[in-house]
Amino acid sequence: MHIGTFLKQVPRTLKTGADGLMDRSGASMINPYCRHALEEAIKLKMAVFQTGRIADLSVISMGPPNFEQSLRQAISMGADNIYLLSDRRLAGSDTMATAKALARLVQTIEKERGWKFDVLFAGLQTIDGDTAHVGPQVAERLGYEQVTYVEKVEYLPETNRLNVRRIIEKGYMVVDTPLPVLLSVTNVANIPRGPTLAGLMKARGSKIIRFKKIDLNLRNVDNLGFAADEIGLAGSPTVVAEVRVVEATRPPVRVAAGSSGRELVDNMISLMESR
């Protein structure tokens, strides 16, 4: 089974520049939702292995070259291959342009490897954009089935399908889905694992245990055959019309105190009357 999971690196401190775009110059981390998606991908890989079948997990990302650090973290946790689409011409991409680029990257990987993806995982959303658009848009462009708000995935080896539980209002829905499929994973689906010692050696390359360092498969816009107006700001229909700093106008919180219940109530009433 060929498994893929999307991974995004996000700023630790969320702020925008004067142009309305996210400022990514500071410290960054793996998007928390992507960690949950990666964990589900690893669990599926292990479930497939237990049936005696071959499973391979690729991590797919788009961003600047320093994303490699996060991708190697994924290797240390259990991924097998890392792919990064990195090109300055992609700067300013909205969800539509991002999904277009990632879908083309997926197709390029499939063509290069001669192996179609069976399951793609994505975090439900990212904490910098909070749109939850990219996963479904990628699935639509690839013609994949898709299940969103996923909280549990079970592999059914007899039918080579997935039994997926998704969150809905006031409950959940269970879906028996064929492959290929893209799953958008919530932050309640699992507790992401940490790296293993063997995984760290594999990610960095270890002569002691004869681990060959996993190569970063780096791609750019030219590799994917995009025209200049298809990607980045030029290929993004979303326009940031205005950026405003919102200042809180609510007065500070005041806490009533008292050594007895009556004194506490009297002080609370006094505070409310003085507002």
N, C-alpha and C positions, 0 to 999 in steps of 0.2 A: 504494500500500500504506500502510495506517495502522499505524504502529509506536508502541508505548508502552514506557516503561521506568520502573520504580519506583526511587526514590532516597530514602535515609534519611540523616539527619545524626546522628552518634553522638558521645558525649563523648570527648575526647582522653584523659582520665583516667577510668577506670571505677571508680565507687564507688556504694554505695547509701546512702540515708538511713535514719533510724530506722524509717520505715514499710515498708522493704523495697523501695521503688521506686528506679529508677536516678536518681541525682542529675545533672541536666542543666543545672545553673546555671553551669558553667565553660565553658572553650573547647571547641569542637566541630569536627568535620570530616565530610566525606562518607564514609560507610561504604565501606571498601576494596572489598568484594565488589560494591557498587553501581557503582563505577567500571568494573569489568570488564563488568558488564551493560550500562552505557551505551556502552562501547566496541563491544561486539557489535552493539548497536542502531544505532550510527552506521555501522558496516561494512555492515550489511544495507541501510540506507538508501542508501548509495553504490552497492551492488551492484544495487539495483533501478533507480536512476537510470541506470546504464550500459546497461540494457536498453531505455531510452526511456520507462519508466513513471514515474508520479508517486509519490513517497514523502514521507511527513510523519512527523516524530518528536516525540512529546509526552513530557515528563518529569512524573511523577506522584509526589506526596509527601504525607505527613501529619505535622504537627508545628507548633511555634510559628511566629509570623511571621518570626523571624530566619532561618528556613530559606531565605528568598528568596535570600540570598547564595549558598548552594550551588546553588540552581536556576539562578541566572544563570551560574554556572561551567559548568553543563551547556549553556547556550545558547552560551557562548564556545567550546565544544568541537564543536558541530554540531547541537544540538537546535533545534527550531522553536517549540515551545510549552511553557509551564510551568504546572502546576496544583498548588495547595497546599490541602489540607484542614486548616484550623486552627480549633480550638475548645477552650476550657478543659475543656469537658465530655467531651473524649476522653482526658483525663489518666488514666493508670493502665490503659489498654487492654492486655489480653493479646493473644496472637497471634490468637485467635478473633475478638475484637472489632475488632482492627486489620484483619484480612482482610475482615471484614464491611463495614467503613467504606470500605476501598479498592475493593472490588468494586462497591459502590454508587456511588462516585465515577467509576469506569470507565464504568458504565452511564449516569451523568449526562452525562459527556463525549460519549459516543456519541449520546445523544439530542439534545444541544445542537448537535452538529456534523453530525448525520445521516450519520455515517460510522462503521461498526463497526471495531473494532481487529482487525487480522489477526494481529499478533504482539505479545506482551507479554514483556518481559525483566524478570527480578528477580535480584538478587544471591543466591547460594546461601544465605547467612545474613548476620546482622549480628554485629559483634564485641561488641556489648553484650548481646545475648540468646543468640546461638549456637544457636537452635532449628531454623532451616531450615524453619519451619512456614508462614510467611506466604505465600510464593509458591504452593505447592501448594494452600493453603486458598483463595486468591483464584481459582485456576484451577477448583477444584471448585465454587465458588459461581457462577462465570460459565458453567460447562458447557464449558470449553475443554479441548482436549487439553493434556497437560503432559509435559515432559521435564526431568528433574532432573540435576544433576551434569554440566552441559554444558561441554565444552572446545573444541568447534569447531562452527561453523554455516556451511552452504553453501546459497545460494539456487539453486533449480532453476526458471528462468523458463519452461521448456517445460511444466511441470506445475503451476507456481505452488505448489510445496511446498518444504519445507526438508529438507536432509540434515543430520542432527545427530549428532555423536559425543559420547557420554556416558561418564564414568568409571565402571567397575565394579571389583569386587575382582579383582586380578591381570590387569587388561586394560581393554578398552573395548567399547562396544556402539554400532553405527551404526543410527540410526533414520530412516526416511523418513516424515516426519510431514505430515499435511494442516493447513490453517489453518481456524479460528484456533487458536493454540497459545500456551502460556506456557512460557518457558524459564528455568530457574534456572541461573545461570552461575557456574562455579568461578573461583578466583583464578589458575588456570594457563591460562586460555583465551586470554589476550592480554596485551599491555602497553598500558595506557590512555594515550591521547594527551594532550597538554597543550592549552591554548587557543591559537587562532590570533589574529593581530592583527585580522583582519576579524571574527572571532567575538567578541572583546572589545568592538569597536565596536558590533556588533549587540546584545550583551547590555546595554550601557550606553546605547546610542543615540548616534549620531555625526552631527553636522550637516555635518562635513567630507565624508563619503562618503554623506550623506543616508540613514543608517540610522535607521529609526524604532525607538525602544526597545520591546522585546518586553514586552507587558503581562503581569503576574502574574494568572492566573485564580484568584482566591481563593474558596474555598467553606467553608461551615460546616455544622454539624449540621442546622440548619433547612432549608438548601438541599437536603439529601439525604433529608429526611422521616423521620428517626429518632425513635423514642420515647425518653424519658429512660432507661429501663431496658435499652435495647438496646446502649448504648455506654459507654465509660469503665469504671470499676471496677464499676458496677452490671451491665454487660453482659459481664463477664469471669468465667468460671467458675474460672480459675486463682487460687488464694489463696496469698499468701506467708505461710507458717506461722511462720517464724522466720528471723532474720538473725544469723549468727554471724561473728565475726572469727577466721579460722583463722591461728594462729601456728605458724611452723616450729619443730619440736623437734629437727631434725637438727643435729648439731654442725658447726661450720665446716669447710670443706675445708682440708686440709693438704697441702702439696706437697713431695715428696721432692726433694732436690737433691744433686748430687755432681759431682766433676770427672772421674770415670771410671765406667765401667759397673759395676764391682764396688762402688764407694762408693755409687753411686745405688741399687743393689739392697739393700745393707746398710741404708741410711737408710730405704728404703721398708719393709723388714721391721721395722725398729725402730719406725716410725710405726704400723704395723698392730698390733704387739704392745702398744703403749702405749694403745690405744683401750679 
